[in-house]
């Protein structure tokens, strides 16, 4: 019985230490990737502003070609929502809404994930002309994990998982736009 009590006490101490550590741990994350596209900033922005076009270049859209996708509002404008529902746990269920736009410079989105885990994050596409027919496009995703879930942050490799997916999406976008 004494051994069992010691085990319980040690486990409780570990749990308390982890929870206390969580109060001081980072709660947010951000991942950014970029690509150079050989077209004018106006042409690149005009393609990217339409959320429906993400079906052509987004890695997540390609993970499940049979996912159910619905659109609400006027594409390419603030308030437009693209929602998805997939049985593939890597895709899940959620929606993306355009929440801000600056012509030829930036598009801001809010991402609302419903399944497999409920969470919310922000995504941004930034555009910068680097020449007459060259555009630097940066795609970033950020979010946070509130306490006490943030104790998992050291075990989640956002750079290693999201980074390559963002980069592949940008490479897909580049290929599509440069073929035009």
Secondary structure, 3 states (H helix, E strand, C coil): CHHHHHHHHHHHHHHHHHHHHHHHCCCEEEEEEEEEECCCHHHHHHHHCCHHHHHHHCHHHHHCCCCEEEEECCCCCCCCEEEEECCCCCCCEEEEEEEEEECCCEEEEEEEEEECCCEEEEEEEEEEEEECCEEEEEEEEEEECCCCHHHHHHHCCHHHHHHHHHHHHHHHHHHHHHHC
